[in-house]
Amino acid sequence: MTSEERAEIRRLVADYMRSEGCTCCRDVEAHEKHAAELAKVLKVRKYEDGSGYDFAHYRTDQ
């Protein structure tokens, strides 16, 4: 991974985290936009029903 790719991922994650907010101030539109940008860069597939991206497929098992 190049330093430019790493910088882009850091920026995308930071934007995504900022859009999460708390329940009183969550920015839903920004969240969806940033999730889509992350999914595109990381090649995360959409759910079959198109409702979002299957990031959970890649999460750490608890």
C-alpha positions as CSV (number, residue, x, y, z in Angstrom):
1,M,0.0,0.0,0.0
2,T,1.4,3.4,-0.9
3,S,1.5,6.3,1.4
4,E,-1.1,8.1,-0.8
5,E,-3.5,5.1,-0.5
6,R,-3.0,5.0,3.3
7,A,-3.6,8.8,3.5
8,E,-6.9,8.4,1.5
9,I,-8.1,5.6,3.7
10,R,-7.3,7.6,6.9
11,R,-9.2,10.6,5.5
12,L,-12.2,8.4,4.5
13,V,-12.3,6.8,7.9
14,A,-12.0,10.1,9.7
15,D,-14.9,11.6,7.6
16,Y,-17.0,8.5,8.3
17,M,-16.3,8.7,12.0
18,R,-17.2,12.4,12.1
19,S,-20.5,11.7,10.3
20,E,-21.4,9.1,13.0
21,G,-21.8,11.7,15.8
22,C,-24.0,10.9,18.7
23,T,-27.7,10.0,18.4
24,C,-28.7,13.6,18.8
25,C,-26.4,15.0,16.1
26,R,-25.8,12.2,13.6
27,D,-25.5,13.4,10.0
28,V,-27.3,10.6,8.2
29,E,-26.7,12.0,4.7
30,A,-22.9,12.5,5.4
31,H,-22.8,9.0,6.9
32,E,-24.3,7.4,3.8
33,K,-22.0,9.4,1.5
34,H,-18.9,8.5,3.5
35,A,-19.9,4.8,3.8
36,A,-20.3,4.7,0.0
37,E,-16.8,6.3,-0.6
38,L,-15.2,3.8,1.8
39,A,-17.0,0.9,0.2
40,K,-15.9,2.0,-3.3
41,V,-12.2,2.3,-2.3
42,L,-12.2,-0.9,-0.2
43,K,-14.4,-2.8,-2.7
44,V,-17.1,-3.7,-0.2
45,R,-20.2,-5.2,-1.7
46,K,-23.7,-3.7,-1.3
47,Y,-26.3,-5.8,0.5
48,E,-28.5,-7.7,-1.9
49,D,-31.5,-5.4,-1.2
50,G,-29.3,-2.3,-1.9
51,S,-29.9,-0.9,1.6
52,G,-26.2,-0.3,2.3
53,Y,-22.8,-1.9,2.3
54,D,-21.8,-5.2,4.0
55,F,-18.9,-3.9,6.1
56,A,-20.0,-6.4,8.8
57,H,-18.7,-9.2,6.6
58,Y,-15.1,-7.9,7.3
59,R,-15.4,-7.0,11.0
60,T,-13.5,-8.7,13.8
61,D,-15.4,-11.6,15.4
62,Q,-16.4,-10.9,19.0
